[in-house]
Amino acid sequence: MKKENITIYDIAKEANVSPATVSRVLTGNAKVRPQTMRKIVDVIEKYNFRPNSLARSLLHKQSKTIGFILPDINHPFFSTLVQKCEAHALELGYTTFLCNTMNNSSNESKYLQSLVEKQVDGIIYLGGRINDTDTDQEYAEEMKKVMERIPVVFVNGQMAGVDAHMVRTDEESGIEKLVELLVNLKHKKIGFLGGLEGISSTDVKKNTFVKAMKSKGLGVNKDWIFGTGFNIESGEEVAAQLLYLRERPTAVICANDLVAIGVIKVLTKFGLKVPDDVSIVGFDDIYLAQHFPPGITTVSQNYDQLGQTAINVLVGLINENEAEKETVVPTSLVLRDSCKLFSES
């Protein structure tokens, strides 16, 4: 046996004992007969064996590790949520592997395989392919094969044909609250900016916006519904397009807070005041939303509850407990200074 390839099973075989007995010696959790312990220790010393976390937990067949797959660690939604998840996982005795795919499907596949090879106990999946409105069947088959070996929990996403456990925030309710707020502030001309078609979070928010407007008896102007992405730059782009319109909305709901920041930057640059000339609201309640002038009214994703719930569901599955297929975490409205009562004057 090569020293670098030695495993707890090799130790057990040469010492003529069970892997569980070797595990007890390594952890000191139970008594082992002195002569048996001597045999095991001799083999361990012979190969200079240093058990890793996987070897130490073989008795329970768990590595006590969790993998995270996410599309963009720079995006505050994902970084904040992972931070909350990781903190709760540590409380439950789990360490984590963070896999940032950089919005690349090929990287997603590589990381999935890597986490399986590392024998993580479970995977939290954020964004990427689980946010595609139309599921790629090749990706779905790949995901199902992974789920045959280890549990996976989707956060704010799903895949057609993949029977995964999901934890999601109530994005529909969040958009309804924003529409309700703006209507109560006497706005009738309301737009929706940001996001991308074919991404489920955008489709859900946009469709909910249209329904909520119609339920209030308000018309929906398609010229006021468009987007090019989810970052500040895309917010600047849609704001520039907004400026060219002959008729503009008096209030705008943005797909997320980064888009709202971009919109406010450009409108302010061209002499429009927020909220005096136009009211702007966002979504997510990232850290910047509170501090970017004038302070962005938004919808909180309740990161603490979302992160803890995702980890609790995954750990339950790891321990072979029953769990609801879908768990919905409520959103909440956060009022700041980026919207005000509409006045004709």
PEFENZI-V306081 format. One record per residue. N is the residue number from 1. RES is the residue in three letters. D_FIRST is the distance of its C-alpha to the first C-alpha in Angstrom with 1 decimal. Layout:
# PEFENZI-V306081
n=N res=RES d_first=D_FIRST
n=N res=RES d_first=D_FIRST
This chain:
# PEFENZI-V306081
n=1 res=MET d_first=0.0
n=2 res=LYS d_first=3.8
n=3 res=LYS d_first=6.3
n=4 res=GLU d_first=8.6
n=5 res=ASN d_first=7.2
n=6 res=ILE d_first=6.7
n=7 res=THR d_first=9.7
n=8 res=ILE d_first=12.3
n=9 res=TYR d_first=11.7
n=10 res=ASP d_first=8.2
n=11 res=ILE d_first=10.2
n=12 res=ALA d_first=13.0
n=13 res=LYS d_first=11.6
n=14 res=GLU d_first=10.3
n=15 res=ALA d_first=13.7
n=16 res=ASN d_first=15.5
n=17 res=VAL d_first=17.3
n=18 res=SER d_first=18.1
n=19 res=PRO d_first=16.8
n=20 res=ALA d_first=20.4
n=21 res=THR d_first=20.3
n=22 res=VAL d_first=17.3
n=23 res=SER d_first=19.4
n=24 res=ARG d_first=22.5
n=25 res=VAL d_first=20.9
n=26 res=LEU d_first=19.9
n=27 res=THR d_first=23.3
n=28 res=GLY d_first=25.4
n=29 res=ASN d_first=27.5
n=30 res=ALA d_first=27.9
n=31 res=LYS d_first=28.1
n=32 res=VAL d_first=25.2
n=33 res=ARG d_first=26.1
n=34 res=PRO d_first=25.5
n=35 res=GLN d_first=23.5
n=36 res=THR d_first=21.2
n=37 res=MET d_first=20.8
n=38 res=ARG d_first=20.1
n=39 res=LYS d_first=17.1
n=40 res=ILE d_first=15.7
n=41 res=VAL d_first=16.5
n=42 res=ASP d_first=15.0
n=43 res=VAL d_first=11.5
n=44 res=ILE d_first=12.3
n=45 res=GLU d_first=13.6
n=46 res=LYS d_first=10.9
n=47 res=TYR d_first=8.6
n=48 res=ASN d_first=11.9
n=49 res=PHE d_first=11.6
n=50 res=ARG d_first=14.7
n=51 res=PRO d_first=15.6
n=52 res=ASN d_first=17.7
n=53 res=SER d_first=20.8
n=54 res=LEU d_first=19.3
n=55 res=ALA d_first=16.9
n=56 res=ARG d_first=20.0
n=57 res=SER d_first=22.1
n=58 res=LEU d_first=20.1
n=59 res=LEU d_first=22.6
n=60 res=HIS d_first=25.2
n=61 res=LYS d_first=23.2
n=62 res=GLN d_first=24.7
n=63 res=SER d_first=23.6
n=64 res=LYS d_first=27.1
n=65 res=THR d_first=27.4
n=66 res=ILE d_first=30.2
n=67 res=GLY d_first=30.6
n=68 res=PHE d_first=34.0
n=69 res=ILE d_first=35.1
n=70 res=LEU d_first=38.5
n=71 res=PRO d_first=40.5
n=72 res=ASP d_first=41.9
n=73 res=ILE d_first=41.0
n=74 res=ASN d_first=44.2
n=75 res=HIS d_first=46.4
n=76 res=PRO d_first=47.5
n=77 res=PHE d_first=47.4
n=78 res=PHE d_first=43.7
n=79 res=SER d_first=42.8
n=80 res=THR d_first=45.0
n=81 res=LEU d_first=43.8
n=82 res=VAL d_first=40.1
n=83 res=GLN d_first=41.0
n=84 res=LYS d_first=42.6
n=85 res=CYS d_first=39.8
n=86 res=GLU d_first=37.2
n=87 res=ALA d_first=39.3
n=88 res=HIS d_first=39.7
n=89 res=ALA d_first=36.0
n=90 res=LEU d_first=35.1
n=91 res=GLU d_first=37.7
n=92 res=LEU d_first=35.9
n=93 res=GLY d_first=32.5
n=94 res=TYR d_first=31.1
n=95 res=THR d_first=30.0
n=96 res=THR d_first=30.5
n=97 res=PHE d_first=29.4
n=98 res=LEU d_first=32.5
n=99 res=CYS d_first=32.7
n=100 res=ASN d_first=35.9
n=101 res=THR d_first=36.6
n=102 res=MET d_first=39.7
n=103 res=ASN d_first=41.6
n=104 res=ASN d_first=39.5
n=105 res=SER d_first=38.5
n=106 res=SER d_first=35.7
n=107 res=ASN d_first=34.2
n=108 res=GLU d_first=34.7
n=109 res=SER d_first=32.6
n=110 res=LYS d_first=29.8
n=111 res=TYR d_first=29.8
n=112 res=LEU d_first=29.9
n=113 res=GLN d_first=26.7
n=114 res=SER d_first=25.0
n=115 res=LEU d_first=26.1
n=116 res=VAL d_first=24.8
n=117 res=GLU d_first=21.4
n=118 res=LYS d_first=21.5
n=119 res=GLN d_first=22.4
n=120 res=VAL d_first=25.6
n=121 res=ASP d_first=27.7
n=122 res=GLY d_first=30.7
n=123 res=ILE d_first=32.6
n=124 res=ILE d_first=36.1
n=125 res=TYR d_first=37.7
n=126 res=LEU d_first=40.7
n=127 res=GLY d_first=42.9
n=128 res=GLY d_first=41.9
n=129 res=ARG d_first=41.9
n=130 res=ILE d_first=42.9
n=131 res=ASN d_first=46.2
n=132 res=ASP d_first=47.1
n=133 res=THR d_first=50.3
n=134 res=ASP d_first=49.3
n=135 res=THR d_first=45.8
n=136 res=ASP d_first=43.8
n=137 res=GLN d_first=42.5
n=138 res=GLU d_first=39.3
n=139 res=TYR d_first=38.5
n=140 res=ALA d_first=39.5
n=141 res=GLU d_first=37.1
n=142 res=GLU d_first=34.2
n=143 res=MET d_first=35.1
n=144 res=LYS d_first=35.4
n=145 res=LYS d_first=31.9
n=146 res=VAL d_first=30.6
n=147 res=MET d_first=32.8
n=148 res=GLU d_first=31.4
n=149 res=ARG d_first=28.1
n=150 res=ILE d_first=29.5
n=151 res=PRO d_first=33.0
n=152 res=VAL d_first=35.0
n=153 res=VAL d_first=38.4
n=154 res=PHE d_first=40.8
n=155 res=VAL d_first=43.2
n=156 res=ASN d_first=46.6
n=157 res=GLY d_first=45.6
n=158 res=GLN d_first=44.9
n=159 res=MET d_first=44.0
n=160 res=ALA d_first=46.1
n=161 res=GLY d_first=44.3
n=162 res=VAL d_first=41.5
n=163 res=ASP d_first=42.0
n=164 res=ALA d_first=40.6
n=165 res=HIS d_first=41.6
n=166 res=MET d_first=43.9
n=167 res=VAL d_first=45.3
n=168 res=ARG d_first=48.2
n=169 res=THR d_first=51.1
n=170 res=ASP d_first=54.6
n=171 res=GLU d_first=55.4
n=172 res=GLU d_first=58.4
n=173 res=SER d_first=60.0
n=174 res=GLY d_first=59.4
n=175 res=ILE d_first=61.3
n=176 res=GLU d_first=64.0
n=177 res=LYS d_first=64.5
n=178 res=LEU d_first=64.8
n=179 res=VAL d_first=67.4
n=180 res=GLU d_first=69.3
n=181 res=LEU d_first=69.3
n=182 res=LEU d_first=70.7
n=183 res=VAL d_first=73.3
n=184 res=ASN d_first=74.4
n=185 res=LEU d_first=74.9
n=186 res=LYS d_first=77.3
n=187 res=HIS d_first=75.1
n=188 res=LYS d_first=75.7
n=189 res=LYS d_first=74.4
n=190 res=ILE d_first=70.6
n=191 res=GLY d_first=67.8
n=192 res=PHE d_first=64.1
n=193 res=LEU d_first=62.1
n=194 res=GLY d_first=58.4
n=195 res=GLY d_first=55.4
n=196 res=LEU d_first=54.5
n=197 res=GLU d_first=55.5
n=198 res=GLY d_first=52.6
n=199 res=ILE d_first=50.8
n=200 res=SER d_first=51.2
n=201 res=SER d_first=52.0
n=202 res=THR d_first=54.8
n=203 res=ASP d_first=56.2
n=204 res=VAL d_first=56.3
n=205 res=LYS d_first=58.1
n=206 res=LYS d_first=60.5
n=207 res=ASN d_first=61.4
n=208 res=THR d_first=61.9
n=209 res=PHE d_first=64.1
n=210 res=VAL d_first=66.3
n=211 res=LYS d_first=66.7
n=212 res=ALA d_first=67.5
n=213 res=MET d_first=70.1
n=214 res=LYS d_first=71.7
n=215 res=SER d_first=71.8
n=216 res=LYS d_first=73.8
n=217 res=GLY d_first=76.2
n=218 res=LEU d_first=75.1
n=219 res=GLY d_first=74.7
n=220 res=VAL d_first=71.4
n=221 res=ASN d_first=71.9
n=222 res=LYS d_first=69.2
n=223 res=ASP d_first=69.9
n=224 res=TRP d_first=68.5
n=225 res=ILE d_first=65.2
n=226 res=PHE d_first=62.7
n=227 res=GLY d_first=59.4
n=228 res=THR d_first=57.0
n=229 res=GLY d_first=54.0
n=230 res=PHE d_first=52.8
n=231 res=ASN d_first=52.9
n=232 res=ILE d_first=55.8
n=233 res=GLU d_first=56.4
n=234 res=SER d_first=57.0
n=235 res=GLY d_first=59.4
n=236 res=GLU d_first=61.3
n=237 res=GLU d_first=61.5
n=238 res=VAL d_first=63.0
n=239 res=ALA d_first=65.4
n=240 res=ALA d_first=66.7
n=241 res=GLN d_first=67.3
n=242 res=LEU d_first=69.0
n=243 res=LEU d_first=71.4
n=244 res=TYR d_first=72.7
n=245 res=LEU d_first=73.8
n=246 res=ARG d_first=77.5
n=247 res=GLU d_first=77.0
n=248 res=ARG d_first=74.2
n=249 res=PRO d_first=72.9
n=250 res=THR d_first=73.9
n=251 res=ALA d_first=70.5
n=252 res=VAL d_first=66.9
n=253 res=ILE d_first=63.8
n=254 res=CYS d_first=60.7
n=255 res=ALA d_first=57.3
n=256 res=ASN d_first=55.7
n=257 res=ASP d_first=56.5
n=258 res=LEU d_first=55.2
n=259 res=VAL d_first=57.6
n=260 res=ALA d_first=60.3
n=261 res=ILE d_first=59.8
n=262 res=GLY d_first=60.1
n=263 res=VAL d_first=63.2
n=264 res=ILE d_first=64.8
n=265 res=LYS d_first=64.1
n=266 res=VAL d_first=65.9
n=267 res=LEU d_first=68.8
n=268 res=THR d_first=69.4
n=269 res=LYS d_first=69.3
n=270 res=PHE d_first=72.0
n=271 res=GLY d_first=74.3
n=272 res=LEU d_first=73.5
n=273 res=LYS d_first=73.0
n=274 res=VAL d_first=70.5
n=275 res=PRO d_first=71.7
n=276 res=ASP d_first=75.4
n=277 res=ASP d_first=75.3
n=278 res=VAL d_first=72.3
n=279 res=SER d_first=70.1
n=280 res=ILE d_first=66.3
n=281 res=VAL d_first=63.7
n=282 res=GLY d_first=59.9
n=283 res=PHE d_first=56.9
n=284 res=ASP d_first=53.7
n=285 res=ASP d_first=55.1
n=286 res=ILE d_first=52.7
n=287 res=TYR d_first=53.2
n=288 res=LEU d_first=55.4
n=289 res=ALA d_first=57.8
n=290 res=GLN d_first=59.3
n=291 res=HIS d_first=59.7
n=292 res=PHE d_first=60.8
n=293 res=PRO d_first=64.6
n=294 res=PRO d_first=66.5
n=295 res=GLY d_first=63.6
n=296 res=ILE d_first=62.4
n=297 res=THR d_first=63.3
n=298 res=THR d_first=60.3
n=299 res=VAL d_first=58.3
n=300 res=SER d_first=55.4
n=301 res=GLN d_first=52.2
n=302 res=ASN d_first=51.7
n=303 res=TYR d_first=48.3
n=304 res=ASP d_first=47.5
n=305 res=GLN d_first=48.3
n=306 res=LEU d_first=46.6
n=307 res=GLY d_first=43.3
n=308 res=GLN d_first=43.2
n=309 res=THR d_first=44.2
n=310 res=ALA d_first=41.5
n=311 res=ILE d_first=38.8
n=312 res=ASN d_first=40.3
n=313 res=VAL d_first=40.3
n=314 res=LEU d_first=36.7
n=315 res=VAL d_first=35.5
n=316 res=GLY d_first=37.6
n=317 res=LEU d_first=36.0
n=318 res=ILE d_first=32.5
n=319 res=ASN d_first=33.6
n=320 res=GLU d_first=35.1
n=321 res=ASN d_first=38.7
n=322 res=GLU d_first=41.6
n=323 res=ALA d_first=42.9
n=324 res=GLU d_first=45.9
n=325 res=LYS d_first=45.2
n=326 res=GLU d_first=47.3
n=327 res=THR d_first=48.2
n=328 res=VAL d_first=51.0
n=329 res=VAL d_first=51.3
n=330 res=PRO d_first=54.9
n=331 res=THR d_first=56.0
n=332 res=SER d_first=58.8
n=333 res=LEU d_first=61.5
n=334 res=VAL d_first=61.5
n=335 res=LEU d_first=65.0
n=336 res=ARG d_first=65.5
n=337 res=ASP d_first=68.1
n=338 res=SER d_first=67.4
n=339 res=CYS d_first=69.8
n=340 res=LYS d_first=73.4
n=341 res=LEU d_first=76.4
n=342 res=PHE d_first=77.7
n=343 res=SER d_first=81.3
n=344 res=GLU d_first=83.4
n=345 res=SER d_first=84.9
